[in-house]
Amino acid sequence: MYIFRFTEDVNEKRNTVSGFRKFSTLVDDFHQAAEVAEGRLSVLRTGRRDELRRFVSQLRAKILKVEIDVKQSYLENLIEARSALPYGAREFFASRLKRLEELSSLLVDGPEAGGTADQLLIHMRQMLSHLMEQAPQLEVFERDPDWRPTQRSIPTGRPSAASAPRQSKAPAAMEIKPIRLTGRDEWGRVFLDKGSFDQITVACRARGINLDQVASKLGITRVALTLILNGQDPIARNQLDVLHRIINNYNATTGEMG
């Protein structure tokens, strides 16, 4: 209902990155909740299970169509407005480009569509690439290779002392410590303690990886991993050992995990 109200609001801007980000967050949260619901329904023992699963599937298809239509509107209006894009926009557009690749596997043309869905996704991919080229990038903080420090002159009237040049200490590299998650063991399955999500998030940030990569390495979805790290769902003891190896054995040089 939040998504439908958002799209029907005449006051909602369709040419701002902040509005685009807000809408994207709404649909991302919906799809994550739908994944959790589908996982719960798969183990539900009731005669209405298939009916509920069809309802969730139909609702996801409807939201998917709304997502495509509204995002196309945002992209077209952002390009037409030609206004300055805020810092962080490039990273946001990159995440939407990744989401677009997921949509290409979810969106299936009906017999009457005639391939229009594929053409639409290609058009949206081109618009996102164009906006990424125009957007400022946050993580570029490199020093100009031709930069040289300015020479500081000694003030007149003050005697200069011949002293050895002061050597500045190089900043120490951030220490990456191994992690060890704890929890309540129940017959080979572990319900992790509170704070496990924050612990993994900090560890991933220090290593330059994200939860999507960890979940993929474990063979589960990010939603399932989030539920496990928040102590809502259990994790098998042997799979917890795999999770520890993925994080603690990460090789920053090769990018290999586990």
SENUMAR-896917 format. One record per residue: x, y, z of N, C-alpha, C in turn; residue in three letters. Coordinates in steps of 0.001 Angstrom, whole numbers, plus 500000, padded with zeros to 6 digits. Example, Ala and Ser with C-alpha at 12.3 -4.5 7.8 and 13.67 -1.06 7.14 Angstrom:
513190494310507800512300495500507800513200496700507800ala512850497750507080513670498940507140512900500030507870ser
//
This chain:
500826498804500000500000500000500000500868501258500000met501997501207500714502909502359500714503389502661499291tyr503691501609498547504208501789497190503147502408496293ile501921501899496365500855502434495530500542503883495900phe500530504182497211500274505561497626501388506492497146arg502616505986497184503761506783496740503634507135495264phe503239506163494447503156506401493002501954507265492637thr500923507273493476499720508055493182499788509478493743glu500808509779494537500926511095495158501344512126494113asp500473513092493845500767514094492802501882515040493233val502121515121494535503168516020495030504555515369495000asn504590514074494747505878513370494744506649513715493470glu507871514200493642508683514597492499509172513363491741lys509247513495490432509751512410489601511090512777488949arg511713513845489432512983514254488815514059514529489863asn513967513865491019514985514032492049515570512678492423thr516861512680492739517526511444493146516987510966494493val516653511919495385516144511528496697514809510795496573ser513928511272495675512667510571495459512885509197494847gly513810509117493902514155507838493273514678506856494322phe515529507359495204516105506509496255515006506016497213arg514075506914497556512996506547498469512119505463497860lys511768505636496592510939504633495926511675503301495822phe512951503336495462513735502109495330513812501361496654ser513940502105497754513977501471499073512664500770499376thr511554501408499011510234500808499249510079499491498499leu510442499467497217510256498240496440511266497170496860val512485497571497220513466496592497691512994495928498982asp512451496734499900511931496175501156510767495233500888asp509916495598499915508785494727499593509262493376499082phe510215493388498143510682492128497566511381491265498618his512112491877499545512734491111500619511675490466501508gln510626491235501822509542490680502640508823489556501892ala508662489717500582508003488679499787508837487406499754ala510156487542499685511034486367499715510900485629501042glu510839486388502130510664485771503441509318485057503510val508262485708502987506927485109503007506898483812502203ala507529483816501028507559482609500205508326481486500903glu509392481849501616510126480836502370509299480242503496gly508513481098504180507644480611505253506528479722504695arg505960480118503543504854479354502971505290477976502488leu506575477849502118507046476555501611506992475462502669ser507008475840503947506949474843505023505594474858505728val504655475656505219503334475753505831502514474518505480leu501932473902506503501126472700506287499647473054506420arg499091473536505335497688473904505318497181473838503893thr495881473674503755495310473569502419495369474857501637gly495579475986502315495628477288501640497037477676501203arg498000476793501372499378477149501054499529477554499584arg498996476717498675499138477025497252498399478308496890asp497244478514497506496487479734497239497250480969497685glu497878480890498863498645482018499372499889482266498530leu500517481200498089501704481355497255501352482021495931arg500194481666495348499756482315494107499476483793494339arg498886484097495500498593485494495817499889486312495921phe500894485765496628502179486461496767502835486638495400val502755485599494556503359485669493226502678486727492366ser501354486796492421500621487796491651500921489209492144gln501033489358493462501340490678494021502744491125493623leu503707490189493630505076490526493218505107490945491752arg504320490257490903504283490606489485503710492013489294ala502688492364490084502078493690489979503059494772490427lys503749494520491551504730495491492043505896495604491062ile506256494493490432507355494500489464507027495427488293leu505781495378487825505370496254486723505403497723487163lys504914497984488390504955499347488909506396499824489031val507270498946489512508685499291489682509311499696488353glu509060498928487313509620499233485994509102500577485485ile507767500778485583507165502008485048507683503247485776asp507702503205487112508091504377487894509582504669487728val510402503645487729511844503869487574512164504428486196lys511456503974485170511662504547483844511321506031483854gln510223506398484537509830507797484635510907508622485330ser511455508099486430512517508816487139513734509019486243tyr514165507985485561515361508088484731515175509105483610leu514033509053482938513787509984481841513750511425482343glu513090511646483492512975513007484025514313513539484544asn515126512654485150516439513083485638517337513516484486leu517275512786483381518095513144482217517582514441481591ile516262514576481497515680515771480892515919517020481735glu515923516872483069516105518029483957517500518619483854ala518513517766483602519904518207483460520393518993484679arg519859518655485832520281519339487057521488518622487651ser522231519325488500523416518743489129523002517583490028ala523728516489489925523421515299490718524198515348492034leu523616514862493134524289514939494443525399513914494566pro526300514145495530527339513168495823526703511859496281tyr527265510768495813526715509457496131525748508957495075gly525386509821494106524433509412493075525003508302492205ala526316508365491925526906507341491054526811505966491690arg527111505893492999527019504617493691525568504114493717glu524630505055493890523220504669493906522792504143492539phe523182504831491462522821504381490118523471503022489817phe524677502800490336525330501502490131524526500390490795ala523980500667491982523157499654492652521875499401491880ser521326500458491238520107500276490433520422499507489148arg521631499683488634522028498933487449522129497447487777leu522639497147488964522699495747489410521293495191489592lys520404496015490153519018495590490332518359495341488986arg518721496119487972518156495952486640518512494587486067leu519719494108486358520112492777485895519249491711486560glu518864491927487825517975490986488497516590491015487861glu516129492213487494514811492333486872514770491619485526leu515893491634484805515911490997483484515645489503483577ser515978488895484730515713487467484903514327487212485482ser513718488239486105512393488084486696511274488432485722leu511553489374484831510526489861483926510442488949482708leu509301488340482524509088487418481403508015488001480508val508308488100479231507333488645478289506192487668478055asp504981488194477986503851487392477573503845487268476070gly502976486426475527502969486230474067502589487493473304pro501862488434473999501453489643473307502490490750473408glu503535490557474207504483491637474458505408491886473282ala505761490808472566506605490972471397507999491467471698gly508549491128472870509919491499473205510086492896473738gly508988493592474018509093494978474467509784495086475817thr509650494064476669510282494112477990511795494168477857ala512360493359476972513805493367476764514274494726476245asp513522495300475330513878496608474783513810497683475857gln512811497587476728512668498560477813513840498471478779leu514239497254479126515356497081480046516663497596479440leu516842497377478146518041497884477464518054499411477502ile516873500016477260516766501477477292517071502017478680his516553501366479730516811501793481098518280501615481460met518889500552480968520317500329481228521152501451480613arg520783501890479413521505502985478754521335504295479523gln520124504546480026519883505775480779520675505770482082met520726504630482768521497504546484006522982504768483748leu523489504180482679524907504368482336525202505833482041ser524280506500481350524457507921481048524492508750482332his523570508480483259523528509229484509524768508959485365leu525285507727485336526490507403486103527678508210485611met527736508457484313528845509249483760528766510702484217glu527542511192484475527371512591484873527478512785486384gln527358511717487158527264511839488617528648511881489256ala528792512641490340530077512650491076530285511332491806pro531541510992491976531894509722492595532519509964493960gln532023509242494963532467509493496328533857508949496622leu534173507756496086535364507084496580536666507525495914glu536634508547495052537867509004494409538501510105495257val539528509747496001540239510719496834541746510598496570phe542138510347495321543543510137495004544252511477494839glu545533511523495257546333512745495112546830512870493680arg546846514100493208547377514394491882548845513970491837asp549253513136490850550653512676490797551653513803490611pro551230514953490058552132516085489847552172517041491038asp551426516712492098551380517607493256552699517596494012trp553160518765494413554377518900495219554084519850496370arg554623519586497544554384520488498677555044521849498438pro554391522900498867554944524243498720556057524453499735thr557083525199499313558206525474500202557829526568501198gln558042526283502468557745527267503502559002528074503821arg558914529390503693560074530248503967560178530515505463ser561433530692505941561664530976507356561435532457507605ile560601532823508553560335534255508813561627534988509145pro561719536237508640562900537054508915562907537489510374thr564110537672510912564250538115512289564304536980513276gly564064535747512803564119534592513698565261533702513242arg566182533368514136567314532520513727566826531144513313pro567419530649512240567052529323511772567987528304512391ser567419527237512879568214526169513493568360525047512493ala569612524576512344569859523465511431569434522181512121ala568349521708511724567836520480512338567433519501511255ser567439518269511617567085517214510668565610517322510323ala565261517076509055563846517154508672563000516139509447pro561847516601509859560963515728510637560299514721509707arg560366513475510084559770512420509275558381512107509824gln557418512211508941556051511914509371555818510417509349ser555118509973510336554826508548510430553696508186509485lys553872507079508792552821506608507896551666506091508724ala550443506359508271549302505858509031549302504341509108pro549026503840510274549028502399510467547843501782509759ala548073500642509134546992499948508443545982499431509458ala544714499499509065543664499067509974543783497563510216met543818497204511468543972495799511822542651495072511583glu542729493986510853541542493186510574541576491969511487ile540713491961512460540699490885513443539725489795513016lys540043488550513321539092487471513023537860487587513915pro536753487094513418535514487150514180535135485750514665ile534303485723515694533775484450516194532375484713516731arg531366484275515993529989484479516406529572483426517430leu528750483829518344528263482920519385526740482911519376thr526180481876519997524738481778520049524272480593520851gly522993480323520777522375479230521531522275478003520636arg522921476944521033522959475709520235521767474833520594asp521004474449519571519876473549519771519956472408518770glu520518471287519221520599470073518411521279470324517068trp522443470951517135523231471163515923522867472400515139gly521848473134515599521477474395514967521692475526515961arg522180476659515476522569477760516362521710478987516071val521105479536517130520452480834517047521468481881517532phe521952482712516611523039483635516926522584484720517897leu523547485203518688523269486258519666523008487581518958asp522318488475519675522103489819519151523457490519518988lys523565491284517951524832491963517665525639491255516590gly525208490038516205525937489306515174525874490030513833ser524722490645513540524570491365512273525557492530512210phe525634493302513310526561494438513338528005493959513242asp528307492844513899529668492314513882530080491903512470gln529183491240511762529479490818510388529572492031509461ile528690493011509668528704494206508826530030494947508951thr530507495113510188531787495793510413532932494993509789val532890493667509958533947492814509406533968492885507879ala532790492894507267532708492979505803533236494323505309cys532864495404506019533317496733505611534844496837505682arg535435496229506726536889496276506869537589495513505746ala536918494504505213537525493665504180537125494091502763arg536202495048502669535787495520501356534842494587500634gly534058493802501375533071492916500780531696493289501327ile530648492640500830529305492957501301528540491685501623asn527354491872502217526548490734502644526055489904501464leu525828490538500310525390489782499139526434488738498742asp527714489131498798528787488200498441528878487053499452gln528735487393500732528802486354501766527649485381501618val526437485920501393525261485062501237525409484157500020ala525928484715498919526129483917497715527120482786497959ser528168483079498724529162482050499042528559480943499907lys527602481321500767526928480336501618525850479571500865leu525446480089499706524403479437498934523005479777499401gly522844480956500047521538481401500515521308482829500050ile520084483339500256519784484710499872520244485667500961thr520348486937500588520723487951501584519671488051502682arg518390487901502302517322487960503296517483486852504326val517767485626503838517960484499504755519154484744505681ala520237485315505128521412485616505948521092486670506991leu520301487678506612519922488730507559519116488162508715thr518180487265508416517375486633509465518250485817510412leu519242485144509850520155484337510675520981485230511585ile521524486313511028522399487195511808521633487972512873leu520331488130512681519507488793513694518938487815514710asn519314486530514602518865485529515573517447485056515365gly516832485384514223515455484977513983515371483570513413gln516322483202512585516385481853512020517688481193512463asp517677479853512632518911479168513041519825478901511852pro521071478620512162522044478216511157522687476925511629ile522873475993510706523504474724511068524929474974511552ala525364474156512509526691474347513098527775474281512033arg527694473333511100528734473237510059528682474433509104asn527465474985508883527368476162508022527914477405508722gln527792477441510055528377478548510813529898478509510700leu530466477306510712531918477176510520532332477695509141asp531493477422508138531775477920506786531731479445506765val530744480020507474530629481477507549531875482094508172leu532387481477509227533611481980509857534790481915508883his534881480818508117535991480699507167535887481738506055arg534655482011505598534464482990504534534997484354504962ile534660484760506191535067486074506677536537486090507073ile536976485127507867538318485172508448539418484814507459asn539089484052506417540105483649505445540054484488504171asn539364485625504238539261486481503043540637486992502636tyr540953486879501356542240487327500808541998488622500037asn542454489745500611542224491043499981542953491171498648ala544033490429498451544805490528497208544088489837496046thr543584488630496304542942487854495235541425488017495239thr540871488499496367539419488624496462538711487327496760gly539496486290497081538905484985497385538394484962498813glu537232484319499011536646484182500342536595482715500727met536989482441501972536821481100502512537805480138502030gly
//
